[in-house]
Amino acid sequence: MIRTIAVEGYRSLRHLVVGLGTLTVVTGPNGSGKTSVYRALRLLADLTRDGALSSLAREGGLRSALHAGPWTGERVSLRLGFADDDLSYAVDLGMPQPPTPFPLDPEVKSEVVWAGPHLRAGAVLADRKGPRVRIRDRDGELVVAPWQVRAHESLVATLADPAEAPELYAIREQARRWRFYDHVRTDADAPARRPGVATFTPVLAADGADLAAALLTIQRVGVAQTLDSAVDAAFPGCTLQVGEDADGGCRLTLDQPGVRRPLGVAELSDGTVRFLLLAAALLSPRPPALLVLNEPEASLHPSLMPALAALVADAATRSQVVVVTHSGELVRALRADADLLELHKDGGATGVVGSLAFEGPEWSWPRR
């Protein structure tokens, strides 16, 4: 389980080191830094899974992503990391040195993977400073690897042979078990409103295109009773039906009290479709190691927050869950089961209500 997330120099996150529990709710007013926390988690996942520094380019490059407040003489850098019970990771990104053909891409100044939650010399499994990489050999000694990495590439991106650097393979596979859902479309042309194919779908796609198949999978091999109870709690008296056509198509309908025929997904309200998408994500028969939901309350009436909170709390028995929300109703519904991180902004920098600027879990950044 991820114990600590650390971010330094990213947008409003001047210096943020926070602990995560089994279920963590990140909240605060508009502009307090909730979106920055979510984006930092996404960026950290992209870097760890496949070394995707291009994620920063899509944000306008490192210069656009850097903290905009005063730096008080320190080096300008963006640092990200997480501490896990088993494997932990940190990366230090800096401005590219001219001349460079890709000015939006940052340079990786240092990276390190270590065992356990605390960085210390004896726990380092792999590291890099500039192009030089060190890995543990068969005798457990840190030795310089026979390969180097480019300045614009993450250490993880260069991994070709898992047998040569199993610790890098392990950290990459660990991050690939993280799952993110952020404002999945529910408009009239949304992929979730289209008929699907009746195939085994244990994980809802990021765009919700396989909603019908994901719900069918939950009904057939998952927790059908929990799904039915969630739909009834959210929409009293309603029954969800997911059927398979003769040609293998998959369609979902909702039976509603007082309505003479079931309504197809194309006829349902945005809020109803969003709740079904969240149910499909939270009841996945293949739960992720980490599930992150960004503003799941969008398009939902406040009366649905207790039903959504029950699904989130249930998911937290199988996965570590982070919910980023500004819904007071959802926060209140989850408060008894969650660790609460309430954000505020002071002088352009995001902080946690009740904590001083450098309070938080133990954390050390690797040296350049």
Helices and strands as residue ranges (DSSP letters): E 2-10, E 13-19, E 23-27, H 34-50, H 54-58, H 62-65, E 77-84, E 87-94, E 107-115, G 121-123, E 124-129, E 132-136, E 142-144, G 156-158, H 166-175, E 178-182, G 191-193, E 196-197, H 211-221, H 224-234, E 239-244, E 249-255, E 263-264, G 265-267, H 270-282, E 290-294, G 302-304, H 305-315, E 320-324, H 328-334, E 339-346, E 349-352
